[in-house]
């Protein structure tokens, strides 16, 4: 339940917290320019590529791939769909008694895979 929607006593506290969070990021800067450990976000390069494409191209269709890459970096929807699909396939194979490849952690636990890099 969201306190602001319900209109209970947390409204004032949440509003103050939101104002404080907005004050941390200077006005006019997008979230893609900020990282957790640095001042450069993980998606900044993709944002710059998309921004340049929009600025330089007359036909926005040419910028669709750049936009999709940037949005995937921000939200990870395609990655989430892929992971969920693999999980469901693994569960289906287990349920039907079909062979299932071992996972990375299983290979490490069984000694098939070393955690050390042998360079």
Helices and strands as residue ranges (DSSP letters): H 3-6, H 11-24, G 31-33, H 44-56, G 60-63, H 64-75, H 77-96, H 104-110
